[in-house]
Amino acid sequence: MRDNCADYRQIFLSGAALLDTRAPIEFAKGAFPESKNLPLMTDDERHRVGTCYKQHGQDAAIKLGHRLVDGEIKEARVQGWVEFARANPNGFLYCFRGGLRSRITQQWLHEAGIDYPMIVGGYKALRGFLIDTLDQAAVQFRFTQLGGLTGCGKTELLHQLGNALDLEGHANHRGSSFGRHARPQPTQINFENALAIDILRKADAGVSHFVVEDENRAIGSCHVPLELHRRLVDSPLIWLEDSIENRVERILKDYVVDLSAEFIALEGEIDGYSAYAKRLRQSLKNITKRLGAERYQRLAGIMDEALAVQMQTGDTARHRDWISALLNEYYDPMYRFQSERNAGRVIFRGNHEEVLEFLKQ
């Protein structure tokens, strides 16, 4: 049998499969990309055992746990672990602290003929290691931010670099009031975990200088860790430029064509289109105060007309009207103001090819 493991760095670098035996409610709050939740106890069972522990002590709680998870229930859970272990022979199991639940899972697996290692310190130790990774990254590495007007293609450019950190990708959000995808964002813990693992693996590959998009600290409901964000906003800034025509086309693809396809793939043709249209309208409504009531009503009318045409014919061309107006009247003035305020940080300006060449030097 492989030994129980406390080499958290190697666990994440290897991409080892992780068997998470915590209750579903714990897993939902935060987990790791390679983990699968096959709990020892359900949420209700865990609650009852916890109450028993507080009232009658550990021995009584353990006895209650064995009564609750017995017979066919126990057999089904052990079978799930056995299948996971056979499918992932190089994986590990863990509970919250690497304590009783991990040991019980190991014992029952052993009785089923499989010896499977656990992670010393459990989820808490793994999570602590990733928090430390983010804290250390803020002081250990160099960063350059990539800025530019809305729709200039910053994310596309980042994907062409081996040393980029895609904050929006990890947050599953494009960063603006229109930035939500059809599927929900990860929890804050899952966002941080994925970001830390990305940094860890790129650093192991030799990266010491990261390029990230110029973002607010909040990316939808996810927040870049405070110390890391402070480091980012003090970093050099590169400004990516593109024509208004190209930017309109890119936004049309991302926020109309691709977003409607996401919803339709998720919810079906009719319900998906309805959900997409509702999302688009709500995104515009969210910035009513900044637009002003009169401008909002005008843009909302143009959007409604474009949505009606799209629904009837599938043609998305009419969306260019509200996109162009929104860029010219709202986003561009706002971002130009921010650009002027951060002019002292700008070390290079150029189009996609020029910026890419500069960053690859």
C-alpha positions in Angstrom: 0.0 0.0 0.0 1.2 3.5 -0.7 1.8 5.6 2.3 -0.6 8.3 3.5 0.5 11.6 2.0 1.4 15.0 3.3 3.1 16.3 0.1 0.3 18.7 -0.9 2.4 20.3 -3.6 2.9 17.1 -5.4 -0.7 16.0 -5.0 -1.8 19.1 -6.9 1.0 19.0 -9.5 0.3 15.4 -10.3 -3.5 16.0 -10.8 -4.2 13.0 -8.6 -7.8 12.0 -8.3 -9.2 12.8 -4.9 -11.9 10.9 -3.0 -13.7 13.4 -0.8 -15.6 11.7 2.0 -17.1 14.8 3.5 -20.8 15.4 3.6 -22.4 17.0 0.5 -23.0 20.3 2.3 -19.3 20.5 3.0 -18.3 19.6 -0.5 -20.7 22.2 -2.0 -19.0 25.0 0.0 -15.6 24.3 -1.4 -13.7 21.5 -3.1 -10.8 20.8 -5.5 -11.0 20.4 -9.3 -9.9 16.7 -9.3 -12.1 15.7 -6.4 -15.3 13.6 -6.3 -17.7 13.6 -3.4 -18.5 10.0 -2.2 -19.5 10.8 1.4 -19.3 8.6 4.4 -22.4 10.2 5.7 -25.3 12.3 4.3 -25.9 15.8 5.5 -28.7 14.5 7.8 -26.6 11.7 9.2 -23.6 14.0 9.8 -25.9 16.4 11.7 -27.3 13.7 13.9 -23.9 12.3 14.7 -22.6 15.8 15.4 -25.5 16.5 17.8 -24.9 13.2 19.5 -21.2 14.1 19.9 -22.0 17.4 21.6 -24.5 15.8 24.0 -23.0 12.4 24.7 -19.4 12.4 23.6 -17.3 10.7 20.9 -18.0 7.1 21.7 -21.7 7.5 21.5 -21.4 9.5 18.3 -19.3 6.7 16.7 -21.8 4.1 17.7 -24.6 6.1 16.2 -22.7 6.6 13.0 -22.2 2.9 12.6 -25.9 2.3 13.2 -26.9 4.9 10.6 -24.4 3.7 8.0 -24.9 -0.1 8.1 -26.2 -2.9 6.0 -27.2 -2.1 2.5 -26.3 1.6 3.0 -22.8 0.7 4.0 -22.4 -1.8 1.2 -23.5 0.8 -1.4 -21.1 3.4 -0.1 -18.2 1.0 0.1 -18.9 -0.1 -3.4 -18.7 3.5 -4.6 -15.3 3.9 -3.0 -14.1 0.6 -4.4 -15.1 1.6 -7.9 -13.4 5.0 -7.5 -10.2 3.4 -6.1 -10.0 0.9 -9.0 -10.6 3.6 -11.6 -8.0 5.9 -9.9 -5.2 3.7 -8.4 -2.9 6.7 -7.9 -5.5 8.8 -6.0 -6.0 9.6 -2.4 -9.0 9.9 0.0 -9.6 12.6 2.6 -12.2 14.0 5.0 -12.1 17.4 6.6 -9.1 17.0 8.9 -7.9 13.6 7.9 -9.3 12.1 11.1 -12.0 9.6 11.9 -14.0 9.7 8.7 -10.8 9.1 6.7 -9.7 6.2 8.9 -13.2 4.6 8.8 -13.2 4.9 5.0 -9.7 3.3 4.8 -10.7 0.5 7.1 -13.9 -0.4 5.2 -11.9 -0.3 1.9 -9.3 -2.5 3.4 -12.0 -5.0 4.4 -13.2 -4.9 0.8 -9.7 -5.8 -0.3 -8.3 -2.4 -1.3 -5.6 -0.4 0.6 -6.0 3.2 -0.4 -3.9 6.1 1.1 -5.4 9.2 2.7 -4.2 12.7 2.8 -2.7 13.7 6.2 -4.6 16.7 7.5 -7.4 16.2 5.0 -9.3 19.0 3.2 -8.2 21.6 5.8 -4.5 21.0 5.1 -5.0 21.0 1.3 -7.0 24.2 1.4 -4.4 25.9 3.7 -1.7 25.0 1.3 -3.5 26.6 -1.6 -4.2 29.8 0.5 -0.5 29.9 1.2 0.3 29.5 -2.5 -1.8 32.5 -3.3 -0.3 34.6 -0.5 3.2 33.7 -1.7 2.4 34.4 -5.3 1.7 38.0 -4.4 5.3 38.5 -3.3 7.2 35.8 -5.2 6.3 36.5 -8.9 6.2 39.3 -11.4 2.9 40.4 -13.0 1.9 42.4 -16.0 -1.6 43.5 -16.6 -3.3 43.6 -20.0 -5.9 46.4 -20.4 -8.0 47.7 -23.2 -11.4 48.9 -24.2 -14.3 46.5 -23.9 -14.3 43.9 -26.7 -10.7 44.4 -27.8 -9.8 40.7 -27.3 -7.8 40.6 -24.1 -9.0 37.1 -23.3 -8.2 35.8 -26.8 -4.7 37.2 -26.5 -4.2 35.7 -23.0 -5.0 32.2 -24.4 -2.1 32.5 -26.8 0.4 32.9 -23.9 1.9 30.2 -21.8 2.3 32.4 -18.8 -1.2 33.9 -18.6 -3.6 33.6 -15.7 -7.2 33.7 -17.0 -9.0 35.1 -14.0 -12.3 35.4 -15.9 -12.0 31.8 -17.0 -11.5 30.6 -13.4 -14.5 32.8 -12.3 -16.7 31.7 -15.2 -17.6 35.3 -15.8 -16.5 37.9 -18.4 -16.0 40.6 -15.9 -18.7 43.1 -17.0 -22.3 43.7 -16.2 -23.0 41.4 -19.2 -20.4 38.9 -18.2 -22.5 36.0 -16.7 -22.5 32.7 -18.5 -25.4 30.3 -18.6 -23.9 28.1 -16.0 -23.3 29.5 -12.5 -20.0 30.8 -11.2 -17.9 28.7 -8.8 -17.9 29.3 -5.1 -15.3 31.8 -3.9 -13.3 28.9 -2.4 -13.4 26.9 -5.7 -12.3 30.0 -7.6 -9.4 30.5 -5.3 -8.5 26.8 -5.4 -8.5 26.6 -9.2 -6.4 29.8 -9.4 -3.9 28.6 -6.9 -3.4 25.3 -8.7 -3.0 27.1 -12.0 -0.3 29.3 -10.5 1.4 26.3 -8.8 1.5 24.2 -12.0 2.8 27.1 -14.2 5.4 28.0 -11.6 6.5 24.4 -11.6 6.9 24.6 -15.4 9.3 27.6 -14.9 7.0 30.6 -15.1 7.9 33.4 -12.8 6.3 36.3 -14.7 2.5 36.1 -15.2 0.2 38.1 -17.5 -3.3 38.8 -16.3 -6.2 40.8 -17.5 -6.8 44.3 -16.0 -9.7 43.4 -13.7 -11.7 44.9 -10.8 -11.2 42.8 -7.7 -14.7 41.5 -8.1 -15.3 39.3 -11.2 -19.0 38.7 -10.8 -19.5 37.1 -7.4 -15.8 36.0 -7.2 -13.1 38.1 -5.7 -9.4 38.1 -6.4 -7.6 37.5 -3.1 -6.8 40.9 -1.6 -3.0 40.8 -1.4 -2.8 39.4 -4.9 -5.1 42.1 -6.2 -3.0 44.8 -4.6 0.1 43.4 -6.3 -1.7 43.4 -9.7 -2.9 47.0 -9.6 0.7 48.1 -8.9 2.0 46.1 -11.8 3.0 47.4 -15.3 0.1 47.8 -17.7 -0.1 47.0 -21.4 -2.9 48.6 -23.4 -4.4 46.5 -26.2 -6.0 48.4 -29.1 -8.5 47.4 -31.7 -11.0 49.0 -34.1 -14.6 49.7 -33.0 -15.8 47.4 -35.9 -13.8 44.4 -34.6 -14.8 45.1 -31.0 -18.5 45.1 -32.0 -18.2 41.8 -33.8 -16.3 40.2 -30.9 -19.0 41.3 -28.4 -21.7 40.2 -30.8 -20.1 36.7 -30.8 -19.5 36.5 -27.1 -22.6 38.1 -25.6 -25.2 37.2 -28.2 -24.2 34.2 -30.5 -22.3 32.2 -27.9 -24.4 33.1 -24.9 -27.7 32.1 -26.6 -26.0 28.9 -27.7 -25.0 28.2 -24.1 -28.6 28.6 -22.8 -30.1 26.6 -25.6 -27.6 23.8 -25.1 -28.5 23.8 -21.4 -32.3 24.3 -21.4 -33.5 23.5 -24.9 -34.5 25.7 -27.9 -37.6 27.4 -26.4 -36.7 27.7 -22.7 -33.0 28.4 -23.5 -33.8 31.3 -25.8 -36.2 32.7 -23.3 -33.6 32.5 -20.5 -30.9 34.0 -22.7 -33.2 37.0 -23.7 -34.1 37.5 -20.0 -30.4 37.5 -19.1 -29.5 40.0 -21.8 -32.3 42.4 -20.8 -31.4 42.1 -17.1 -27.7 42.8 -17.8 -28.7 46.1 -19.5 -31.2 46.9 -16.7 -28.4 46.4 -14.1 -26.6 49.6 -15.4 -29.7 51.8 -15.6 -28.5 54.2 -13.0 -25.2 54.7 -14.8 -26.9 55.0 -18.2 -29.7 57.3 -17.1 -33.3 56.4 -17.6 -33.7 58.0 -21.0 -30.6 56.3 -22.5 -31.6 53.0 -20.9 -35.1 53.1 -22.4 -33.7 53.8 -25.9 -31.1 51.0 -25.7 -33.6 48.6 -24.2 -36.0 49.3 -27.1 -33.2 48.6 -29.7 -32.3 45.4 -27.8 -35.9 44.2 -27.7 -36.2 44.7 -31.5 -33.0 42.7 -32.0 -34.1 39.9 -29.8 -37.5 39.7 -31.7 -35.7 39.4 -35.0 -33.3 36.8 -33.6 -36.1 34.7 -32.3 -38.1 34.9 -35.5 -35.3 34.4 -38.1 -32.1 33.5 -36.2 -30.4 36.7 -37.5 -28.3 38.5 -34.9 -27.2 41.5 -37.0 -29.6 43.9 -35.3 -27.8 43.5 -32.0 -24.9 45.5 -33.5 -27.0 48.7 -33.0 -27.3 48.5 -29.2 -23.7 47.1 -28.9 -22.3 50.0 -30.8 -24.3 52.6 -28.9 -23.3 51.0 -25.5 -19.6 51.1 -26.4 -19.6 54.6 -27.7 -21.9 56.1 -25.0 -21.0 54.1 -21.9 -18.1 51.7 -21.9 -15.5 53.6 -24.0 -15.8 56.9 -22.0 -15.5 55.0 -18.7 -12.5 52.9 -19.8 -10.7 55.9 -21.4 -11.0 57.7 -18.1 -9.5 54.7 -16.3 -6.8 54.5 -19.0 -5.9 58.2 -18.4 -5.8 57.6 -14.7 -3.4 54.7 -15.1 -1.3 56.2 -17.8 1.8 56.2 -15.7 1.7 52.4 -15.5 1.4 51.8 -19.3 4.6 50.4 -20.7 3.3 49.5 -24.2 0.4 50.1 -26.5 -0.4 48.2 -29.7 -2.7 46.0 -31.7 -3.1 42.3 -31.1 0.0 41.2 -33.1 2.2 44.0 -31.6 1.2 43.3 -28.0 1.6 39.5 -28.5 5.1 40.0 -29.9 6.0 42.3 -27.0 4.7 39.9 -24.4 6.5 36.9 -25.9 9.9 38.7 -25.9 
